[in-house]
Amino acid sequence: MADNVVKKLTEEGLLITIVESCTGGGVANAITNIPGASEVFKQGFVPYSNEAKIRLGVRKEILEKFGVYSLEMAEELANVGILQDRICEEKIVSIGVTGNLSSPFEIFVAVKFKKDIRLEKITLTNNTRQKNKEKIISRVLEMVLEVIIC
């Protein structure tokens, strides 16, 4: 899946930035494992703690109003990714991922490209942490392709 993402980003002349929490850099890792990723991957952030999220630029009001595990927080992370990049927003696909890998296994993803933002809540089964991360990473990559193609 990551190879398709890198290929499509390259073809379209797009760049990707990632702000992921619960996946611990897994989405960035999947993308950077693909040859040619340096042409499209700008940067990634793993603000695991709330303090790190705020230092990166997450608005404290979003954290207090909606909590760290919410679609609003995922969207905020995607927005922060664009702000950190400081280049043309029209060329950036930005990803925000947050959630809980312990019960109730709820993950929140935002993929933003131009004016389009895709938000998704993913509820996982009681697999191992690693299996859950793999499922999340796969779905995030699918979402990236969906937003680029549409």
Summary of the structure (lengths in Angstrom):
residues: 150
radius of gyration: 14.1
end to end distance: 17.2
largest distance: 40.9
contacts: 512
relative contact order: 0.19
helix: 49%
strand: 23%
